[in-house]
Amino acid sequence: MVSGFIEGEGSLVISVIKNNKVSNGILLNPEFNVVQHENGINILHSFKVLFDNYGNVLKKSGSEKVYVFSSKCKKICIAFLF
């Protein structure tokens, strides 16, 4: 059920950053997001609980009544999504 919801309302973005301080010269920076209208803000807080309070629920910039749960994916996020 959660995976279908994420497929429709969420995204996983992985930024690739050049960094000479890491062994292979590339740093991967994953971020997971789920967006909801203010009526679904409780769903976003449920994601925060699901990810052990790792992440934030914030108003989406440029949108008056839209909120986003955003998490810089660490091990718990990656383990859950894959």
KASULDA-V858295 format. One line per field, one symbol per residue. ss: DSSP state (h for helix, s for strand, l for the rest). phi: phi as a letter, one per 30 degrees, with the letter a starting at -180 (. if undefined). psi: psi as a letter, one per 40 degrees, with the letter a starting at -180 (. if undefined). A space follows every 50 residues. Layout:
ss->???
phi->???
psi->???
This chain:
ss->lhhhhhhhhssssssssslllllllsssssssssssshhhhhhhhhhhhh lllllssssllllllsssssssllhhhhhhhl
phi->.dddddddcbabcbdcbdaddcdcibccbdbcbbcbdedcddddddddde chickbcbdddibdbcbbcbbddceddddddc
psi->ddddddddeiihhhhhhhheeideehhhgihhihiiiddfdddddddddd fffhiihihhhehdfhihhhhhhaddddddd.
